[in-house]
Amino acid sequence: SLIAIAPAVGYDVWKKMSLLYAEQLCDSKDVHGAVTQYLAVDAIDEAIQVYLKHQLCVDALILAYTRLGPDDEIINQILFEYAKVLTNRVPSLHALASLVYCACERYDRAA
């Protein structure tokens, strides 16, 4: 695999190869593998977006909270996406979605 020899060429090449490999893993639906590759090159936002794309909102929330901190603006965005996922699932979890909407300060959607 080219990613194995990329560090011998240089950091920039390894980083580009890792990002390409992460995209490949994402396309093949290996979500956690893709996130691992993104985190290896410190692409935290991309890793979070992979989780959100696959509706793994709790994973995205944990990653954002631990890597970016509880005050980062993306936390509310993730919570909002999580509430939408909870509302749209079958059977719907409206009560839990309402709590999540409150947590992200979207009180208009919590009712």
Salt bridges, closest charged atoms under 4 A:
GLU81 OE2 - LYS84 NZ 3.05
ASP108 OD1 - ARG106 NE 3.53
